[in-house]
Amino acid sequence: MEHDSIGEISSGIKVLDRSVLILHAVADGPRSLAQLCDDTRLPRATTHRLATALEAHEFLSRTEDGRWRIGPGLVSLSAGHGDLLIEAATPLMHQIMEATGESVQLYRISGNTRLCVASVEPSSGLHNTVPVGSRLSLTAGSAARVFAAFGTDEIRARVLADAPFTAADLEQVRSDGWAVSFSEREPGLASVSVPVFNGNGAIVAALSISGLDARFPRDAGEKWGSLLTEAANQLVS
């Protein structure tokens, strides 16, 4: 390995090295084109071409204001490897799926979205599909309610500004220990979610069961909340 003119390791394959420079820059947080050029010291046209190509492969994606951020492609490649929470959650998620017949997801907060980092689905029948790497709203759905209810004041204030639920709804979530939603994030879909805490009591993820609204139990919280909570408690580190 050699070092190129801007002090980064060079493999001798310029396009690869430049692409890695861009990924490293975005890993520190969303970047505009101008910021990427400043961080990488690459020409504007080159930076735009490579960032756009990385976006096409879903290694990068865009924020609402057009900045590049790490995309679901990278997450999906790495989500199942070397992550102790995901490794611990996966067998429990399979047990929940077998018990309920519905899809099960594990979400983490990523920027202004919730990121699906693990997903288990029934092998047959109609069910809700959420691919690993999917970024969903923090302002709708039961997992969003959980993150808002048990997250920081800053997250709660930001979410409530655009959410269909209220501060009173979140108080109820904290009281129940779970949240449910019906056709809130997307018509025809329903879900129930619980928080996953670390050893310090901070929320690190949301564990969810999701399915078709038409067949989802209206008492899903009472029916499946304790099942999810029991699994989440086993993931406390």
Sequence and secondary structure as in RCSB ss.txt:
>XXXX:A:sequence
MEHDSIGEISSGIKVLDRSVLILHAVADGPRSLAQLCDDTRLPRATTHRLATALEAHEFLSRTEDGRWRIGPGLV
SLSAGHGDLLIEAATPLMHQIMEATGESVQLYRISGNTRLCVASVEPSSGLHNTVPVGSRLSLTAGSAARVFAAF
GTDEIRARVLADAPFTAADLEQVRSDGWAVSFSEREPGLASVSVPVFNGNGAIVAALSISGLDARFPRDAGEKWG
SLLTEAANQLVS
>XXXX:A:secstr
 EE TTSSEE S HHHHHHHHHHHHHHTS B HHHHHHHH   HHHHHHHHHHHHHTTSEEE TTS EEE HHHH
HHHTTSS HHHHHHHHHHHHHHHHHSSEEEEEEEETTEEEEEEEE  SSSS     TT EEESSSSHHHHHHHHH
S HHHHHHHHTT SS HHHHHHHHHHS EEEESSSSTTEEEEEEEEE TTS EEEEEEEEEETTTS TTHHHHHH
HHHHHHHHTT  
